Amino acid sequence: MSSVIAGFDAGQTHTTCRLAAPATGSVLAEADGPGLRHLASPGGEEAFRLALEESLAAALQRLPAGATVVAAAVGASGIEQGSPVQIRGQRLACESLALPAERLLVTGDERTALIGAMGDHNHEGILLISGTGTIAVGRNREGREHRCAGWGWLLDGAGSAMDIGRDGLSASLAMADGRRADSPLRPAVWQALGVDGPQSAAAIKALVVADGFGAAGFARLAPVVAAAAAAGDATAMTIVERNALALAEMAVAISAALDLGAPPVWTLGGALEHLAPLRQQLKQQLAALLPGGHLSTPAGDGCDGALRLARSCL
């Protein structure tokens, strides 16, 4: 157990580090650390370092003293394949993990998640990730890949918890000023934000631009919108349907680009895991738009994919 490999799944909300035996890949320990932000954003490099170092330290604490990481792979949000940002991430990870470049791979979390979802027995398929943000990627039997969406929450969050929460909050403000008919969605969203009274709308306007709110602040409202949809709120259901359609359209685009016939469609991420109305609507949209596609259970997750890549670095 003195030598281990490490696989990281680093997202905007949290980072998971999973440690495994180099020879067999059997998992030995796992722990979480803080999330990260885009490397090009203010504080991005420091957040990246802390995400790796703190999650690794927490995982190592669960092993006997003296365990050493001999290879690692990092799947990180915001890392574009072949970009300068990937090169920066590789350099920072080498420094943080004290590993030479040949023993380390830094890539986008969608690619480690795809490798984990495919496992040993699938050779093609599509992965839809919907968490705080969203992204989709697929691979065919020739090894070609195609990616859709994931261009940052300010530009392209359709299908994500962030968009669902933001759209619910936006609808609540339209209800407050008379542009929409009021519904139970509005007080539910406002209660979740801790605002009440005649100045609630003005308080919300200030709240969403405060430091630390951002994409995660909107995403925290997604369960409120989903619960309202499940209870029959028409506005909330429209929001969920629109975001499920966005996810289904990603799968359609990937299938067309890779000439996939009846691909398995794997889903990962907290929104699709925990928001039942979103998953139900996605299933219906896929049946209508991609009849050959079928929702399937992933063989593994992003950390599993990262560990497979780490073993390939040995």
PLY file of the C-alpha trace (Angstrom):
ply
format ascii 1.0
element vertex 314
property float x
property float y
property float z
element edge 313
property int vertex1
property int vertex2
end_header
0.00 0.00 0.00
3.04 2.32 0.02
2.42 3.23 -3.65
-0.98 4.38 -4.87
-2.50 6.03 -7.91
-4.93 8.94 -7.65
-7.96 9.87 -9.71
-9.56 13.30 -9.28
-13.02 14.45 -10.30
-12.82 18.23 -9.86
-16.03 20.18 -10.31
-17.31 23.62 -9.41
-19.00 22.43 -6.22
-16.48 19.94 -4.83
-13.51 17.75 -5.76
-13.31 14.00 -5.13
-9.97 12.20 -4.86
-10.00 8.41 -5.11
-6.89 6.34 -4.38
-6.28 2.86 -5.76
-3.68 0.12 -5.98
-1.45 0.60 -9.07
-1.41 -3.08 -10.08
-5.10 -3.93 -9.77
-6.93 -0.61 -9.71
-8.80 -1.68 -6.59
-10.03 1.33 -4.63
-8.32 1.96 -1.29
-9.66 5.32 -0.11
-11.71 8.34 -1.15
-12.32 11.84 0.18
-13.69 15.19 -0.92
-12.18 18.65 -1.04
-13.25 22.10 -2.24
-14.45 22.85 -5.75
-12.57 24.87 -8.31
-13.20 27.65 -10.78
-12.00 28.25 -14.32
-8.22 28.64 -14.36
-8.48 31.90 -16.30
-10.76 33.48 -13.69
-9.49 35.51 -10.71
-8.19 33.12 -8.09
-8.52 30.20 -10.49
-5.00 28.83 -10.02
-5.18 28.95 -6.23
-8.58 27.26 -6.23
-7.20 24.54 -8.51
-4.25 23.90 -6.19
-6.41 23.77 -3.08
-8.92 21.43 -4.74
-6.20 18.88 -5.53
-4.10 19.26 -2.40
-6.91 19.23 0.15
-8.85 16.34 -1.41
-5.63 14.30 -1.71
-4.61 15.04 1.87
-8.02 13.97 3.13
-7.87 10.72 1.14
-4.33 9.91 2.30
-5.43 10.31 5.91
-7.61 7.24 5.40
-4.59 5.08 4.55
-1.68 3.92 6.71
1.09 6.49 6.97
3.68 6.52 4.19
1.45 6.03 1.15
2.90 7.78 -1.92
1.13 8.77 -5.13
3.07 7.42 -8.12
0.67 8.46 -10.91
-2.49 10.53 -11.19
-5.11 11.83 -13.56
-7.34 14.85 -13.07
-10.68 15.41 -14.72
-11.43 19.09 -14.11
-14.27 21.39 -15.03
-13.27 24.00 -17.60
-10.27 22.17 -19.07
-10.48 22.18 -22.86
-8.54 19.49 -24.71
-5.39 20.88 -26.36
-5.87 24.38 -24.97
-3.47 26.68 -23.11
-5.70 26.17 -20.06
-4.97 22.44 -20.18
-1.22 23.17 -20.26
-1.59 25.46 -17.23
-3.57 22.80 -15.41
-0.95 20.16 -16.18
1.82 22.39 -14.81
-0.09 23.27 -11.65
-1.06 19.66 -11.00
2.56 18.51 -11.39
3.58 21.07 -8.76
0.71 20.33 -6.37
1.04 16.54 -6.57
4.85 16.45 -6.88
4.70 14.25 -9.98
6.62 14.38 -13.26
4.58 15.21 -16.36
4.79 11.66 -17.73
3.06 10.33 -14.60
0.17 12.78 -14.71
-2.69 13.67 -17.05
-5.02 16.67 -16.71
-8.09 16.75 -18.92
-11.73 17.82 -18.90
-14.00 16.14 -16.38
-16.37 15.16 -19.18
-13.69 12.89 -20.68
-12.79 11.14 -17.45
-16.51 10.71 -16.81
-17.00 9.19 -20.28
-14.17 6.71 -19.73
-15.64 5.79 -16.36
-19.14 5.39 -17.78
-17.99 3.16 -20.64
-16.09 0.73 -18.41
-14.47 -2.31 -20.01
-17.33 -3.56 -22.16
-18.78 -0.58 -24.04
-17.11 0.78 -27.14
-19.42 3.65 -28.00
-22.00 5.83 -26.31
-23.02 9.28 -25.15
-22.55 10.83 -21.72
-24.76 13.66 -20.47
-23.54 15.47 -17.36
-25.90 17.82 -15.58
-24.77 19.26 -12.29
-24.09 22.89 -11.45
-23.15 23.15 -15.13
-23.70 20.83 -18.04
-21.69 19.18 -20.80
-22.06 16.19 -23.10
-19.53 14.01 -24.91
-19.67 10.84 -26.97
-17.36 8.32 -28.60
-17.86 5.86 -31.45
-16.22 2.50 -32.13
-13.45 4.14 -34.16
-12.46 6.21 -31.13
-13.69 9.52 -32.51
-15.20 11.85 -29.92
-17.61 14.76 -30.17
-18.47 17.20 -27.42
-21.48 19.50 -26.99
-22.20 22.39 -24.63
-20.25 23.21 -21.48
-19.05 26.60 -22.68
-19.35 28.19 -19.25
-22.35 29.20 -17.15
-22.44 32.74 -18.49
-22.84 31.48 -22.05
-24.17 27.95 -22.15
-25.77 26.33 -19.11
-28.91 24.89 -20.68
-29.86 21.62 -19.03
-28.02 22.40 -15.80
-29.10 22.95 -12.22
-27.80 26.49 -12.60
-30.17 27.24 -15.48
-33.11 25.57 -13.78
-32.56 27.58 -10.61
-31.92 30.85 -12.43
-34.98 30.43 -14.65
-37.12 29.71 -11.60
-35.84 32.81 -9.86
-36.35 34.92 -12.98
-39.93 33.65 -13.28
-40.57 34.52 -9.64
-39.59 38.14 -10.28
-41.89 38.29 -13.30
-44.68 37.03 -11.03
-43.86 39.69 -8.45
-44.17 42.58 -10.89
-47.25 41.26 -12.68
-45.80 39.94 -15.93
-46.74 36.37 -14.95
-49.57 34.95 -12.94
-48.44 34.19 -9.40
-47.92 30.56 -8.42
-46.52 28.56 -5.47
-43.13 28.63 -7.21
-42.50 32.25 -6.21
-42.82 31.96 -2.42
-40.96 28.64 -2.49
-37.98 30.17 -4.28
-38.00 33.29 -2.11
-38.17 31.23 1.06
-35.16 29.23 -0.12
-33.26 32.50 -0.51
-34.36 33.74 2.91
-36.11 36.85 1.59
-39.58 38.09 2.51
-41.64 41.25 2.46
-42.28 44.10 0.00
-38.58 44.64 -0.77
-37.86 41.01 -1.63
-37.35 41.64 -5.35
-34.84 44.41 -4.67
-33.05 42.18 -2.14
-32.79 39.41 -4.74
-31.31 41.81 -7.29
-28.51 42.60 -4.85
-28.10 39.02 -3.66
-27.33 37.48 -7.05
-24.45 39.87 -7.76
-22.83 39.40 -4.35
-19.46 37.66 -4.15
-19.85 33.91 -3.82
-23.35 33.60 -5.31
-22.59 32.84 -8.95
-23.52 29.58 -10.67
-23.66 27.58 -7.43
-26.09 30.08 -5.90
-28.52 29.61 -8.76
-28.01 25.84 -8.79
-29.08 25.58 -5.15
-32.56 26.69 -6.25
-32.97 23.85 -8.77
-34.43 21.37 -6.23
-37.05 23.98 -5.31
-38.08 24.35 -8.96
-38.13 20.58 -9.46
-40.28 20.08 -6.35
-42.72 22.69 -7.62
-42.84 20.94 -11.00
-43.53 17.61 -9.30
-46.37 19.28 -7.39
-47.96 20.46 -10.63
-46.74 24.05 -10.92
-47.06 24.82 -14.64
-44.28 27.43 -14.77
-41.84 25.14 -12.98
-42.72 22.23 -15.26
-42.11 24.38 -18.34
-38.63 25.21 -16.99
-37.84 21.55 -16.38
-39.14 20.52 -19.82
-37.04 23.19 -21.54
-33.87 22.04 -19.82
-34.57 18.36 -20.48
-35.02 19.21 -24.15
-31.63 20.96 -24.16
-29.99 17.78 -22.82
-31.76 15.59 -25.37
-30.65 17.88 -28.20
-27.03 17.43 -27.10
-27.42 13.66 -27.42
-29.00 14.06 -30.87
-26.15 16.29 -32.07
-23.49 13.88 -30.80
-25.24 10.88 -32.32
-25.37 12.61 -35.70
-21.74 13.75 -35.56
-20.47 10.26 -34.70
-22.97 8.28 -36.78
-24.23 6.33 -33.78
-27.15 4.01 -34.36
-28.68 3.01 -31.05
-26.24 4.40 -28.49
-26.44 3.96 -24.74
-26.93 7.34 -23.10
-25.29 7.55 -19.68
-26.18 10.29 -17.24
-24.12 11.74 -14.43
-24.33 14.77 -12.18
-26.39 15.89 -9.25
-29.21 17.42 -11.29
-30.01 14.21 -13.16
-29.41 12.11 -10.07
-31.56 14.09 -7.64
-34.15 15.97 -9.74
-36.64 13.27 -10.70
-38.80 15.49 -12.98
-35.72 16.40 -15.05
-34.75 12.76 -15.53
-38.32 11.78 -16.39
-38.61 14.53 -18.97
-35.22 13.64 -20.46
-36.36 10.06 -20.93
-39.45 11.27 -22.80
-37.47 13.71 -24.95
-34.94 11.04 -25.92
-37.72 8.66 -26.91
-39.10 11.32 -29.24
-35.86 12.74 -30.67
-33.42 9.82 -30.54
-35.52 6.66 -30.73
-32.50 4.35 -30.82
-30.91 5.93 -27.79
-31.59 4.46 -24.38
-30.75 5.62 -20.89
-28.22 3.27 -19.36
-26.48 2.95 -16.02
-22.83 4.10 -16.16
-20.25 1.42 -15.41
-18.42 3.96 -13.24
-17.98 7.66 -12.57
-15.41 10.37 -13.26
-13.01 9.16 -10.59
-13.10 5.65 -12.09
-12.23 7.13 -15.47
-9.44 9.20 -13.96
-7.99 6.11 -12.27
-7.99 4.24 -15.59
-6.02 7.12 -17.14
-3.66 7.22 -14.14
-2.86 3.53 -14.57
-2.07 4.18 -18.23
0.60 6.69 -17.10
2.59 4.03 -15.27
0 1
1 2
2 3
3 4
4 5
5 6
6 7
7 8
8 9
9 10
10 11
11 12
12 13
13 14
14 15
15 16
16 17
17 18
18 19
19 20
20 21
21 22
22 23
23 24
24 25
25 26
26 27
27 28
28 29
29 30
30 31
31 32
32 33
33 34
34 35
35 36
36 37
37 38
38 39
39 40
40 41
41 42
42 43
43 44
44 45
45 46
46 47
47 48
48 49
49 50
50 51
51 52
52 53
53 54
54 55
55 56
56 57
57 58
58 59
59 60
60 61
61 62
62 63
63 64
64 65
65 66
66 67
67 68
68 69
69 70
70 71
71 72
72 73
73 74
74 75
75 76
76 77
77 78
78 79
79 80
80 81
81 82
82 83
83 84
84 85
85 86
86 87
87 88
88 89
89 90
90 91
91 92
92 93
93 94
94 95
95 96
96 97
97 98
98 99
99 100
100 101
101 102
102 103
103 104
104 105
105 106
106 107
107 108
108 109
109 110
110 111
111 112
112 113
113 114
114 115
115 116
116 117
117 118
118 119
119 120
120 121
121 122
122 123
123 124
124 125
125 126
126 127
127 128
128 129
129 130
130 131
131 132
132 133
133 134
134 135
135 136
136 137
137 138
138 139
139 140
140 141
141 142
142 143
143 144
144 145
145 146
146 147
147 148
148 149
149 150
150 151
151 152
152 153
153 154
154 155
155 156
156 157
157 158
158 159
159 160
160 161
161 162
162 163
163 164
164 165
165 166
166 167
167 168
168 169
169 170
170 171
171 172
172 173
173 174
174 175
175 176
176 177
177 178
178 179
179 180
180 181
181 182
182 183
183 184
184 185
185 186
186 187
187 188
188 189
189 190
190 191
191 192
192 193
193 194
194 195
195 196
196 197
197 198
198 199
199 200
200 201
201 202
202 203
203 204
204 205
205 206
206 207
207 208
208 209
209 210
210 211
211 212
212 213
213 214
214 215
215 216
216 217
217 218
218 219
219 220
220 221
221 222
222 223
223 224
224 225
225 226
226 227
227 228
228 229
229 230
230 231
231 232
232 233
233 234
234 235
235 236
236 237
237 238
238 239
239 240
240 241
241 242
242 243
243 244
244 245
245 246
246 247
247 248
248 249
249 250
250 251
251 252
252 253
253 254
254 255
255 256
256 257
257 258
258 259
259 260
260 261
261 262
262 263
263 264
264 265
265 266
266 267
267 268
268 269
269 270
270 271
271 272
272 273
273 274
274 275
275 276
276 277
277 278
278 279
279 280
280 281
281 282
282 283
283 284
284 285
285 286
286 287
287 288
288 289
289 290
290 291
291 292
292 293
293 294
294 295
295 296
296 297
297 298
298 299
299 300
300 301
301 302
302 303
303 304
304 305
305 306
306 307
307 308
308 309
309 310
310 311
311 312
312 313
